[in-house]
Amino acid sequence: MTSRLAVPVPRTQNHVVEGKWRSHCLCCMRVWEDLYEARYCGDAVAWQLGGMPAQPPWVDPACPGCGSLGVKVLSVGLAVRHGATR
Ligand SMILES: [Zn+2]
């Protein structure tokens, strides 16, 4: 099905998407959550954590408890659009 959008979307419009990310350390089983902000500015995305510039949540995740890099990071606040549950 195709449809034409009558409303033009300005590509330069900035917007901010908040998302909660859950980290899970595979070493010490620690689980924690962080609320990230993704600031979309044109084609660029700037990530913020607690109001401070930050790396995207999936870049170099390290466990604050044991320092392990074996950390799984999942988005839990957004991108739950597929409805895939186990
Ligand atoms: Zn750990």
PDB file of the backbone (N, CA, C, O) and the ligand in Angstrom, with CONECT records:
HET     ZN  A 101       1
ATOM      1  N   MET A   1       0.856  -1.189   0.000  1.00  0.00           N
ATOM      2  CA  MET A   1       0.000   0.000   0.000  1.00  0.00           C
ATOM      3  C   MET A   1       0.890   1.236   0.000  1.00  0.00           C
ATOM      4  O   MET A   1       1.802   1.364   0.817  1.00  0.00           O
ATOM      5  N   THR A   2       0.617   2.118  -0.905  1.00  0.00           N
ATOM      6  CA  THR A   2       1.390   3.356  -0.917  1.00  0.00           C
ATOM      7  C   THR A   2       0.488   4.520  -0.577  1.00  0.00           C
ATOM      8  O   THR A   2      -0.705   4.526  -0.881  1.00  0.00           O
ATOM      9  N   SER A   3       1.070   5.469   0.039  1.00  0.00           N
ATOM     10  CA  SER A   3       0.311   6.670   0.377  1.00  0.00           C
ATOM     11  C   SER A   3       1.232   7.869   0.272  1.00  0.00           C
ATOM     12  O   SER A   3       2.441   7.772   0.479  1.00  0.00           O
ATOM     13  N   ARG A   4       0.659   8.946  -0.040  1.00  0.00           N
ATOM     14  CA  ARG A   4       1.440  10.179  -0.121  1.00  0.00           C
ATOM     15  C   ARG A   4       1.156  11.026   1.100  1.00  0.00           C
ATOM     16  O   ARG A   4       0.008  11.259   1.476  1.00  0.00           O
ATOM     17  N   LEU A   5       2.223  11.471   1.695  1.00  0.00           N
ATOM     18  CA  LEU A   5       2.062  12.351   2.856  1.00  0.00           C
ATOM     19  C   LEU A   5       1.847  13.767   2.364  1.00  0.00           C
ATOM     20  O   LEU A   5       2.640  14.311   1.596  1.00  0.00           O
ATOM     21  N   ALA A   6       0.768  14.340   2.822  1.00  0.00           N
ATOM     22  CA  ALA A   6       0.481  15.708   2.411  1.00  0.00           C
ATOM     23  C   ALA A   6       1.284  16.708   3.236  1.00  0.00           C
ATOM     24  O   ALA A   6       1.501  17.849   2.826  1.00  0.00           O
ATOM     25  N   VAL A   7       1.713  16.259   4.393  1.00  0.00           N
ATOM     26  CA  VAL A   7       2.428  17.183   5.273  1.00  0.00           C
ATOM     27  C   VAL A   7       3.928  17.013   5.063  1.00  0.00           C
ATOM     28  O   VAL A   7       4.470  15.940   5.327  1.00  0.00           O
ATOM     29  N   PRO A   8       4.588  18.032   4.601  1.00  0.00           N
ATOM     30  CA  PRO A   8       6.039  17.912   4.433  1.00  0.00           C
ATOM     31  C   PRO A   8       6.731  17.902   5.794  1.00  0.00           C
ATOM     32  O   PRO A   8       6.392  18.664   6.699  1.00  0.00           O
ATOM     33  N   VAL A   9       7.703  17.018   5.900  1.00  0.00           N
ATOM     34  CA  VAL A   9       8.463  16.947   7.148  1.00  0.00           C
ATOM     35  C   VAL A   9       9.779  17.682   6.945  1.00  0.00           C
ATOM     36  O   VAL A   9      10.608  17.263   6.137  1.00  0.00           O
ATOM     37  N   PRO A  10       9.970  18.751   7.658  1.00  0.00           N
ATOM     38  CA  PRO A  10      11.231  19.484   7.503  1.00  0.00           C
ATOM     39  C   PRO A  10      12.403  18.659   8.011  1.00  0.00           C
ATOM     40  O   PRO A  10      12.425  18.236   9.166  1.00  0.00           O
ATOM     41  N   ARG A  11      13.360  18.439   7.149  1.00  0.00           N
ATOM     42  CA  ARG A  11      14.467  17.548   7.515  1.00  0.00           C
ATOM     43  C   ARG A  11      15.416  18.203   8.495  1.00  0.00           C
ATOM     44  O   ARG A  11      16.210  17.524   9.146  1.00  0.00           O
ATOM     45  N   THR A  12      15.340  19.487   8.601  1.00  0.00           N
ATOM     46  CA  THR A  12      16.299  20.158   9.473  1.00  0.00           C
ATOM     47  C   THR A  12      15.749  20.343  10.880  1.00  0.00           C
ATOM     48  O   THR A  12      16.415  20.901  11.752  1.00  0.00           O
ATOM     49  N   GLN A  13      14.534  19.871  11.089  1.00  0.00           N
ATOM     50  CA  GLN A  13      13.951  20.078  12.406  1.00  0.00           C
ATOM     51  C   GLN A  13      14.644  19.190  13.440  1.00  0.00           C
ATOM     52  O   GLN A  13      14.784  17.981  13.251  1.00  0.00           O
ATOM     53  N   ASN A  14      15.061  19.800  14.505  1.00  0.00           N
ATOM     54  CA  ASN A  14      15.723  19.046  15.555  1.00  0.00           C
ATOM     55  C   ASN A  14      14.686  18.463  16.499  1.00  0.00           C
ATOM     56  O   ASN A  14      13.643  19.064  16.755  1.00  0.00           O
ATOM     57  N   HIS A  15      14.989  17.312  16.995  1.00  0.00           N
ATOM     58  CA  HIS A  15      14.118  16.752  17.998  1.00  0.00           C
ATOM     59  C   HIS A  15      14.929  15.860  18.933  1.00  0.00           C
ATOM     60  O   HIS A  15      16.045  15.443  18.626  1.00  0.00           O
ATOM     61  N   VAL A  16      14.332  15.591  20.066  1.00  0.00           N
ATOM     62  CA  VAL A  16      15.023  14.823  21.096  1.00  0.00           C
ATOM     63  C   VAL A  16      14.198  13.588  21.413  1.00  0.00           C
ATOM     64  O   VAL A  16      12.990  13.671  21.638  1.00  0.00           O
ATOM     65  N   VAL A  17      14.855  12.461  21.426  1.00  0.00           N
ATOM     66  CA  VAL A  17      14.189  11.218  21.785  1.00  0.00           C
ATOM     67  C   VAL A  17      14.826  10.676  23.056  1.00  0.00           C
ATOM     68  O   VAL A  17      16.038  10.476  23.128  1.00  0.00           O
ATOM     69  N   GLU A  18      13.992  10.447  24.043  1.00  0.00           N
ATOM     70  CA  GLU A  18      14.500   9.858  25.278  1.00  0.00           C
ATOM     71  C   GLU A  18      14.314   8.350  25.221  1.00  0.00           C
ATOM     72  O   GLU A  18      13.290   7.847  24.759  1.00  0.00           O
ATOM     73  N   GLY A  19      15.301   7.663  25.688  1.00  0.00           N
ATOM     74  CA  GLY A  19      15.186   6.213  25.703  1.00  0.00           C
ATOM     75  C   GLY A  19      15.883   5.630  26.912  1.00  0.00           C
ATOM     76  O   GLY A  19      16.953   6.083  27.318  1.00  0.00           O
ATOM     77  N   LYS A  20      15.260   4.625  27.471  1.00  0.00           N
ATOM     78  CA  LYS A  20      15.856   3.941  28.608  1.00  0.00           C
ATOM     79  C   LYS A  20      16.618   2.728  28.108  1.00  0.00           C
ATOM     80  O   LYS A  20      16.112   1.949  27.301  1.00  0.00           O
ATOM     81  N   TRP A  21      17.831   2.577  28.593  1.00  0.00           N
ATOM     82  CA  TRP A  21      18.679   1.466  28.177  1.00  0.00           C
ATOM     83  C   TRP A  21      19.048   0.643  29.402  1.00  0.00           C
ATOM     84  O   TRP A  21      19.479   1.181  30.422  1.00  0.00           O
ATOM     85  N   ARG A  22      18.874  -0.646  29.289  1.00  0.00           N
ATOM     86  CA  ARG A  22      19.202  -1.543  30.395  1.00  0.00           C
ATOM     87  C   ARG A  22      20.494  -2.275  30.075  1.00  0.00           C
ATOM     88  O   ARG A  22      20.637  -2.902  29.025  1.00  0.00           O
ATOM     89  N   SER A  23      21.418  -2.179  30.999  1.00  0.00           N
ATOM     90  CA  SER A  23      22.695  -2.867  30.845  1.00  0.00           C
ATOM     91  C   SER A  23      22.735  -4.066  31.763  1.00  0.00           C
ATOM     92  O   SER A  23      22.208  -4.038  32.876  1.00  0.00           O
ATOM     93  N   HIS A  24      23.365  -5.113  31.284  1.00  0.00           N
ATOM     94  CA  HIS A  24      23.393  -6.382  32.019  1.00  0.00           C
ATOM     95  C   HIS A  24      24.806  -6.932  31.933  1.00  0.00           C
ATOM     96  O   HIS A  24      25.274  -7.339  30.869  1.00  0.00           O
ATOM     97  N   CYS A  25      25.473  -6.935  33.080  1.00  0.00           N
ATOM     98  CA  CYS A  25      26.843  -7.442  33.120  1.00  0.00           C
ATOM     99  C   CYS A  25      26.813  -8.963  33.154  1.00  0.00           C
ATOM    100  O   CYS A  25      26.190  -9.569  34.025  1.00  0.00           O
ATOM    101  N   LEU A  26      27.503  -9.569  32.185  1.00  0.00           N
ATOM    102  CA  LEU A  26      27.529 -11.025  32.120  1.00  0.00           C
ATOM    103  C   LEU A  26      28.563 -11.602  33.080  1.00  0.00           C
ATOM    104  O   LEU A  26      28.658 -12.816  33.257  1.00  0.00           O
ATOM    105  N   CYS A  27      29.331 -10.712  33.694  1.00  0.00           N
ATOM    106  CA  CYS A  27      30.389 -11.192  34.586  1.00  0.00           C
ATOM    107  C   CYS A  27      29.885 -11.283  36.023  1.00  0.00           C
ATOM    108  O   CYS A  27      30.015 -12.326  36.664  1.00  0.00           O
ATOM    109  N   CYS A  28      29.304 -10.183  36.532  1.00  0.00           N
ATOM    110  CA  CYS A  28      28.860 -10.179  37.930  1.00  0.00           C
ATOM    111  C   CYS A  28      27.334 -10.128  38.031  1.00  0.00           C
ATOM    112  O   CYS A  28      26.785 -10.026  39.129  1.00  0.00           O
ATOM    113  N   MET A  29      26.658 -10.198  36.896  1.00  0.00           N
ATOM    114  CA  MET A  29      25.197 -10.249  36.849  1.00  0.00           C
ATOM    115  C   MET A  29      24.528  -8.968  37.342  1.00  0.00           C
ATOM    116  O   MET A  29      23.344  -8.970  37.678  1.00  0.00           O
ATOM    117  N   ARG A  30      25.272  -7.901  37.383  1.00  0.00           N
ATOM    118  CA  ARG A  30      24.698  -6.625  37.767  1.00  0.00           C
ATOM    119  C   ARG A  30      23.811  -6.092  36.638  1.00  0.00           C
ATOM    120  O   ARG A  30      24.148  -6.216  35.460  1.00  0.00           O
ATOM    121  N   VAL A  31      22.690  -5.506  37.009  1.00  0.00           N
ATOM    122  CA  VAL A  31      21.775  -4.919  36.028  1.00  0.00           C
ATOM    123  C   VAL A  31      21.509  -3.485  36.427  1.00  0.00           C
ATOM    124  O   VAL A  31      21.210  -3.194  37.586  1.00  0.00           O
ATOM    125  N   TRP A  32      21.619  -2.599  35.468  1.00  0.00           N
ATOM    126  CA  TRP A  32      21.317  -1.206  35.765  1.00  0.00           C
ATOM    127  C   TRP A  32      20.710  -0.554  34.539  1.00  0.00           C
ATOM    128  O   TRP A  32      20.820  -1.059  33.422  1.00  0.00           O
ATOM    129  N   GLU A  33      20.060   0.590  34.777  1.00  0.00           N
ATOM    130  CA  GLU A  33      19.388   1.288  33.684  1.00  0.00           C
ATOM    131  C   GLU A  33      19.850   2.739  33.627  1.00  0.00           C
ATOM    132  O   GLU A  33      20.120   3.371  34.648  1.00  0.00           O
ATOM    133  N   ASP A  34      19.929   3.236  32.418  1.00  0.00           N
ATOM    134  CA  ASP A  34      20.268   4.639  32.214  1.00  0.00           C
ATOM    135  C   ASP A  34      19.264   5.248  31.243  1.00  0.00           C
ATOM    136  O   ASP A  34      18.771   4.592  30.325  1.00  0.00           O
ATOM    137  N   LEU A  35      18.982   6.510  31.478  1.00  0.00           N
ATOM    138  CA  LEU A  35      18.075   7.237  30.595  1.00  0.00           C
ATOM    139  C   LEU A  35      18.907   8.128  29.689  1.00  0.00           C
ATOM    140  O   LEU A  35      19.493   9.118  30.126  1.00  0.00           O
ATOM    141  N   TYR A  36      18.944   7.756  28.428  1.00  0.00           N
ATOM    142  CA  TYR A  36      19.718   8.510  27.451  1.00  0.00           C
ATOM    143  C   TYR A  36      18.805   9.441  26.663  1.00  0.00           C
ATOM    144  O   TYR A  36      17.621   9.172  26.460  1.00  0.00           O
ATOM    145  N   GLU A  37      19.397  10.531  26.234  1.00  0.00           N
ATOM    146  CA  GLU A  37      18.712  11.440  25.310  1.00  0.00           C
ATOM    147  C   GLU A  37      19.453  11.410  23.989  1.00  0.00           C
ATOM    148  O   GLU A  37      20.675  11.552  23.940  1.00  0.00           O
ATOM    149  N   ALA A  38      18.707  11.226  22.932  1.00  0.00           N
ATOM    150  CA  ALA A  38      19.288  11.296  21.592  1.00  0.00           C
ATOM    151  C   ALA A  38      18.786  12.580  20.948  1.00  0.00           C
ATOM    152  O   ALA A  38      17.593  12.742  20.693  1.00  0.00           O
ATOM    153  N   ARG A  39      19.706  13.474  20.695  1.00  0.00           N
ATOM    154  CA  ARG A  39      19.343  14.754  20.088  1.00  0.00           C
ATOM    155  C   ARG A  39      19.650  14.694  18.600  1.00  0.00           C
ATOM    156  O   ARG A  39      20.808  14.660  18.184  1.00  0.00           O
ATOM    157  N   TYR A  40      18.600  14.681  17.825  1.00  0.00           N
ATOM    158  CA  TYR A  40      18.735  14.615  16.380  1.00  0.00           C
ATOM    159  C   TYR A  40      18.863  16.025  15.829  1.00  0.00           C
ATOM    160  O   TYR A  40      18.014  16.887  16.055  1.00  0.00           O
ATOM    161  N   CYS A  41      19.945  16.228  15.105  1.00  0.00           N
ATOM    162  CA  CYS A  41      20.202  17.540  14.514  1.00  0.00           C
ATOM    163  C   CYS A  41      20.567  17.305  13.058  1.00  0.00           C
ATOM    164  O   CYS A  41      21.725  17.041  12.734  1.00  0.00           O
ATOM    165  N   GLY A  42      19.580  17.400  12.189  1.00  0.00           N
ATOM    166  CA  GLY A  42      19.834  17.053  10.799  1.00  0.00           C
ATOM    167  C   GLY A  42      20.132  15.574  10.691  1.00  0.00           C
ATOM    168  O   GLY A  42      19.326  14.748  11.118  1.00  0.00           O
ATOM    169  N   ASP A  43      21.282  15.226  10.124  1.00  0.00           N
ATOM    170  CA  ASP A  43      21.657  13.826   9.993  1.00  0.00           C
ATOM    171  C   ASP A  43      22.486  13.333  11.167  1.00  0.00           C
ATOM    172  O   ASP A  43      22.799  12.146  11.253  1.00  0.00           O
ATOM    173  N   ALA A  44      22.840  14.231  12.066  1.00  0.00           N
ATOM    174  CA  ALA A  44      23.705  13.845  13.180  1.00  0.00           C
ATOM    175  C   ALA A  44      22.872  13.557  14.419  1.00  0.00           C
ATOM    176  O   ALA A  44      21.787  14.109  14.602  1.00  0.00           O
ATOM    177  N   VAL A  45      23.396  12.694  15.255  1.00  0.00           N
ATOM    178  CA  VAL A  45      22.758  12.378  16.518  1.00  0.00           C
ATOM    179  C   VAL A  45      23.769  12.600  17.625  1.00  0.00           C
ATOM    180  O   VAL A  45      24.878  12.068  17.593  1.00  0.00           O
ATOM    181  N   ALA A  46      23.367  13.395  18.605  1.00  0.00           N
ATOM    182  CA  ALA A  46      24.227  13.616  19.760  1.00  0.00           C
ATOM    183  C   ALA A  46      23.571  12.963  20.970  1.00  0.00           C
ATOM    184  O   ALA A  46      22.406  13.220  21.275  1.00  0.00           O
ATOM    185  N   TRP A  47      24.327  12.124  21.646  1.00  0.00           N
ATOM    186  CA  TRP A  47      23.781  11.414  22.794  1.00  0.00           C
ATOM    187  C   TRP A  47      24.144  12.149  24.074  1.00  0.00           C
ATOM    188  O   TRP A  47      25.231  12.709  24.213  1.00  0.00           O
ATOM    189  N   GLN A  48      23.194  12.126  25.004  1.00  0.00           N
ATOM    190  CA  GLN A  48      23.446  12.724  26.304  1.00  0.00           C
ATOM    191  C   GLN A  48      22.974  11.779  27.393  1.00  0.00           C
ATOM    192  O   GLN A  48      21.971  11.079  27.255  1.00  0.00           O
ATOM    193  N   LEU A  49      23.722  11.783  28.466  1.00  0.00           N
ATOM    194  CA  LEU A  49      23.357  10.980  29.630  1.00  0.00           C
ATOM    195  C   LEU A  49      23.429  11.885  30.847  1.00  0.00           C
ATOM    196  O   LEU A  49      24.499  12.369  31.216  1.00  0.00           O
ATOM    197  N   GLY A  50      22.293  12.106  31.458  1.00  0.00           N
ATOM    198  CA  GLY A  50      22.245  12.980  32.618  1.00  0.00           C
ATOM    199  C   GLY A  50      22.627  14.414  32.288  1.00  0.00           C
ATOM    200  O   GLY A  50      23.209  15.119  33.113  1.00  0.00           O
ATOM    201  N   GLY A  51      22.292  14.842  31.068  1.00  0.00           N
ATOM    202  CA  GLY A  51      22.587  16.207  30.674  1.00  0.00           C
ATOM    203  C   GLY A  51      24.010  16.415  30.197  1.00  0.00           C
ATOM    204  O   GLY A  51      24.383  17.528  29.825  1.00  0.00           O
ATOM    205  N   MET A  52      24.813  15.357  30.204  1.00  0.00           N
ATOM    206  CA  MET A  52      26.194  15.471  29.756  1.00  0.00           C
ATOM    207  C   MET A  52      26.367  14.720  28.436  1.00  0.00           C
ATOM    208  O   MET A  52      25.746  13.679  28.220  1.00  0.00           O
ATOM    209  N   PRO A  53      27.208  15.251  27.562  1.00  0.00           N
ATOM    210  CA  PRO A  53      27.486  14.527  26.319  1.00  0.00           C
ATOM    211  C   PRO A  53      28.038  13.141  26.621  1.00  0.00           C
ATOM    212  O   PRO A  53      28.868  12.969  27.513  1.00  0.00           O
ATOM    213  N   ALA A  54      27.573  12.172  25.875  1.00  0.00           N
ATOM    214  CA  ALA A  54      27.975  10.799  26.155  1.00  0.00           C
ATOM    215  C   ALA A  54      28.106  10.031  24.859  1.00  0.00           C
ATOM    216  O   ALA A  54      27.618  10.458  23.812  1.00  0.00           O
ATOM    217  N   GLN A  55      28.770   8.896  24.942  1.00  0.00           N
ATOM    218  CA  GLN A  55      28.821   7.975  23.822  1.00  0.00           C
ATOM    219  C   GLN A  55      27.461   7.309  23.678  1.00  0.00           C
ATOM    220  O   GLN A  55      26.705   7.227  24.645  1.00  0.00           O
ATOM    221  N   PRO A  56      27.151   6.841  22.496  1.00  0.00           N
ATOM    222  CA  PRO A  56      25.944   6.013  22.385  1.00  0.00           C
ATOM    223  C   PRO A  56      26.019   4.845  23.366  1.00  0.00           C
ATOM    224  O   PRO A  56      27.102   4.333  23.650  1.00  0.00           O
ATOM    225  N   PRO A  57      24.879   4.435  23.874  1.00  0.00           N
ATOM    226  CA  PRO A  57      24.878   3.434  24.961  1.00  0.00           C
ATOM    227  C   PRO A  57      25.529   2.115  24.596  1.00  0.00           C
ATOM    228  O   PRO A  57      25.960   1.378  25.483  1.00  0.00           O
ATOM    229  N   TRP A  58      25.611   1.800  23.317  1.00  0.00           N
ATOM    230  CA  TRP A  58      26.174   0.506  22.926  1.00  0.00           C
ATOM    231  C   TRP A  58      27.672   0.578  22.659  1.00  0.00           C
ATOM    232  O   TRP A  58      28.294  -0.427  22.313  1.00  0.00           O
ATOM    233  N   VAL A  59      28.254   1.772  22.821  1.00  0.00           N
ATOM    234  CA  VAL A  59      29.684   1.924  22.564  1.00  0.00           C
ATOM    235  C   VAL A  59      30.458   1.730  23.861  1.00  0.00           C
ATOM    236  O   VAL A  59      30.256   2.461  24.831  1.00  0.00           O
ATOM    237  N   ASP A  60      31.327   0.761  23.868  1.00  0.00           N
ATOM    238  CA  ASP A  60      32.203   0.498  25.006  1.00  0.00           C
ATOM    239  C   ASP A  60      31.470   0.443  26.336  1.00  0.00           C
ATOM    240  O   ASP A  60      31.841   1.157  27.268  1.00  0.00           O
ATOM    241  N   PRO A  61      30.453  -0.373  26.447  1.00  0.00           N
ATOM    242  CA  PRO A  61      29.787  -0.459  27.740  1.00  0.00           C
ATOM    243  C   PRO A  61      30.677  -1.202  28.730  1.00  0.00           C
ATOM    244  O   PRO A  61      31.181  -2.287  28.439  1.00  0.00           O
ATOM    245  N   ALA A  62      30.859  -0.610  29.884  1.00  0.00           N
ATOM    246  CA  ALA A  62      31.677  -1.244  30.915  1.00  0.00           C
ATOM    247  C   ALA A  62      30.878  -1.295  32.204  1.00  0.00           C
ATOM    248  O   ALA A  62      30.116  -0.379  32.515  1.00  0.00           O
ATOM    249  N   CYS A  63      31.059  -2.365  32.941  1.00  0.00           N
ATOM    250  CA  CYS A  63      30.323  -2.538  34.185  1.00  0.00           C
ATOM    251  C   CYS A  63      30.914  -1.639  35.274  1.00  0.00           C
ATOM    252  O   CYS A  63      32.118  -1.696  35.526  1.00  0.00           O
ATOM    253  N   PRO A  64      30.092  -0.816  35.919  1.00  0.00           N
ATOM    254  CA  PRO A  64      30.611   0.034  36.997  1.00  0.00           C
ATOM    255  C   PRO A  64      30.938  -0.763  38.247  1.00  0.00           C
ATOM    256  O   PRO A  64      31.607  -0.262  39.151  1.00  0.00           O
ATOM    257  N   GLY A  65      30.472  -1.995  38.301  1.00  0.00           N
ATOM    258  CA  GLY A  65      30.728  -2.801  39.483  1.00  0.00           C
ATOM    259  C   GLY A  65      32.055  -3.541  39.405  1.00  0.00           C
ATOM    260  O   GLY A  65      32.881  -3.447  40.313  1.00  0.00           O
ATOM    261  N   CYS A  66      32.260  -4.283  38.304  1.00  0.00           N
ATOM    262  CA  CYS A  66      33.453  -5.125  38.222  1.00  0.00           C
ATOM    263  C   CYS A  66      34.375  -4.692  37.096  1.00  0.00           C
ATOM    264  O   CYS A  66      35.469  -5.237  36.950  1.00  0.00           O
ATOM    265  N   GLY A  67      33.950  -3.716  36.296  1.00  0.00           N
ATOM    266  CA  GLY A  67      34.818  -3.228  35.236  1.00  0.00           C
ATOM    267  C   GLY A  67      34.857  -4.114  34.010  1.00  0.00           C
ATOM    268  O   GLY A  67      35.621  -3.860  33.078  1.00  0.00           O
ATOM    269  N   SER A  68      34.047  -5.140  34.005  1.00  0.00           N
ATOM    270  CA  SER A  68      34.054  -6.049  32.863  1.00  0.00           C
ATOM    271  C   SER A  68      33.467  -5.371  31.631  1.00  0.00           C
ATOM    272  O   SER A  68      32.583  -4.521  31.731  1.00  0.00           O
ATOM    273  N   LEU A  69      33.975  -5.764  30.475  1.00  0.00           N
ATOM    274  CA  LEU A  69      33.422  -5.255  29.222  1.00  0.00           C
ATOM    275  C   LEU A  69      32.383  -6.201  28.647  1.00  0.00           C
ATOM    276  O   LEU A  69      31.833  -5.950  27.574  1.00  0.00           O
ATOM    277  N   GLY A  70      32.116  -7.276  29.350  1.00  0.00           N
ATOM    278  CA  GLY A  70      31.102  -8.221  28.888  1.00  0.00           C
ATOM    279  C   GLY A  70      29.726  -7.768  29.309  1.00  0.00           C
ATOM    280  O   GLY A  70      29.076  -8.400  30.141  1.00  0.00           O
ATOM    281  N   VAL A  71      29.289  -6.668  28.727  1.00  0.00           N
ATOM    282  CA  VAL A  71      28.027  -6.057  29.116  1.00  0.00           C
ATOM    283  C   VAL A  71      27.085  -6.085  27.930  1.00  0.00           C
ATOM    284  O   VAL A  71      27.436  -5.661  26.829  1.00  0.00           O
ATOM    285  N   LYS A  72      25.902  -6.580  28.163  1.00  0.00           N
ATOM    286  CA  LYS A  72      24.868  -6.528  27.129  1.00  0.00           C
ATOM    287  C   LYS A  72      24.003  -5.312  27.370  1.00  0.00           C
ATOM    288  O   LYS A  72      23.579  -5.061  28.499  1.00  0.00           O
ATOM    289  N   VAL A  73      23.737  -4.551  26.315  1.00  0.00           N
ATOM    290  CA  VAL A  73      22.939  -3.341  26.435  1.00  0.00           C
ATOM    291  C   VAL A  73      21.687  -3.489  25.583  1.00  0.00           C
ATOM    292  O   VAL A  73      21.760  -3.790  24.392  1.00  0.00           O
ATOM    293  N   LEU A  74      20.555  -3.274  26.205  1.00  0.00           N
ATOM    294  CA  LEU A  74      19.288  -3.394  25.491  1.00  0.00           C
ATOM    295  C   LEU A  74      18.497  -2.114  25.657  1.00  0.00           C
ATOM    296  O   LEU A  74      18.484  -1.505  26.727  1.00  0.00           O
ATOM    297  N   SER A  75      17.845  -1.720  24.590  1.00  0.00           N
ATOM    298  CA  SER A  75      16.932  -0.593  24.682  1.00  0.00           C
ATOM    299  C   SER A  75      15.600  -1.082  25.233  1.00  0.00           C
ATOM    300  O   SER A  75      14.995  -2.000  24.681  1.00  0.00           O
ATOM    301  N   VAL A  76      15.151  -0.477  26.306  1.00  0.00           N
ATOM    302  CA  VAL A  76      13.891  -0.929  26.901  1.00  0.00           C
ATOM    303  C   VAL A  76      12.823   0.152  26.866  1.00  0.00           C
ATOM    304  O   VAL A  76      11.638  -0.140  27.033  1.00  0.00           O
ATOM    305  N   GLY A  77      13.233   1.402  26.649  1.00  0.00           N
ATOM    306  CA  GLY A  77      12.233   2.477  26.677  1.00  0.00           C
ATOM    307  C   GLY A  77      11.634   2.741  25.316  1.00  0.00           C
ATOM    308  O   GLY A  77      10.462   3.100  25.197  1.00  0.00           O
ATOM    309  N   LEU A  78      12.441   2.563  24.296  1.00  0.00           N
ATOM    310  CA  LEU A  78      11.974   2.824  22.947  1.00  0.00           C
ATOM    311  C   LEU A  78      12.234   1.588  22.102  1.00  0.00           C
ATOM    312  O   LEU A  78      12.731   0.572  22.588  1.00  0.00           O
ATOM    313  N   ALA A  79      11.892   1.699  20.840  1.00  0.00           N
ATOM    314  CA  ALA A  79      12.203   0.635  19.881  1.00  0.00           C
ATOM    315  C   ALA A  79      11.632  -0.696  20.330  1.00  0.00           C
ATOM    316  O   ALA A  79      12.226  -1.744  20.078  1.00  0.00           O
ATOM    317  N   VAL A  80      10.491  -0.662  20.990  1.00  0.00           N
ATOM    318  CA  VAL A  80       9.824  -1.912  21.379  1.00  0.00           C
ATOM    319  C   VAL A  80       8.696  -2.139  20.397  1.00  0.00           C
ATOM    320  O   VAL A  80       7.599  -2.558  20.767  1.00  0.00           O
ATOM    321  N   ARG A  81       8.982  -1.858  19.144  1.00  0.00           N
ATOM    322  CA  ARG A  81       7.921  -1.798  18.169  1.00  0.00           C
ATOM    323  C   ARG A  81       7.666  -3.126  17.484  1.00  0.00           C
ATOM    324  O   ARG A  81       6.659  -3.274  16.791  1.00  0.00           O
ATOM    325  N   HIS A  82       8.532  -4.074  17.656  1.00  0.00           N
ATOM    326  CA  HIS A  82       8.340  -5.339  16.967  1.00  0.00           C
ATOM    327  C   HIS A  82       7.464  -6.296  17.747  1.00  0.00           C
ATOM    328  O   HIS A  82       6.917  -7.250  17.193  1.00  0.00           O
ATOM    329  N   GLY A  83       7.337  -6.034  19.034  1.00  0.00           N
ATOM    330  CA  GLY A  83       6.474  -6.871  19.847  1.00  0.00           C
ATOM    331  C   GLY A  83       6.999  -8.284  20.009  1.00  0.00           C
ATOM    332  O   GLY A  83       6.238  -9.199  20.325  1.00  0.00           O
ATOM    333  N   ALA A  84       8.282  -8.468  19.798  1.00  0.00           N
ATOM    334  CA  ALA A  84       8.849  -9.808  19.944  1.00  0.00           C
ATOM    335  C   ALA A  84       9.114 -10.078  21.416  1.00  0.00           C
ATOM    336  O   ALA A  84       9.963  -9.434  22.032  1.00  0.00           O
ATOM    337  N   THR A  85       8.402 -11.008  21.960  1.00  0.00           N
ATOM    338  CA  THR A  85       8.621 -11.353  23.357  1.00  0.00           C
ATOM    339  C   THR A  85       9.014 -12.811  23.444  1.00  0.00           C
ATOM    340  O   THR A  85       8.652 -13.633  22.602  1.00  0.00           O
ATOM    341  N   ARG A  86       9.755 -13.100  24.476  1.00  0.00           N
ATOM    342  CA  ARG A  86      10.175 -14.469  24.664  1.00  0.00           C
ATOM    343  C   ARG A  86       9.514 -15.057  25.889  1.00  0.00           C
ATOM    344  O   ARG A  86       9.746 -16.221  26.217  1.00  0.00           O
TER     345      ARG A  86
HETATM  346 ZN    ZN A 101      30.057  -6.586  36.375  1.00  0.00          ZN2+
END
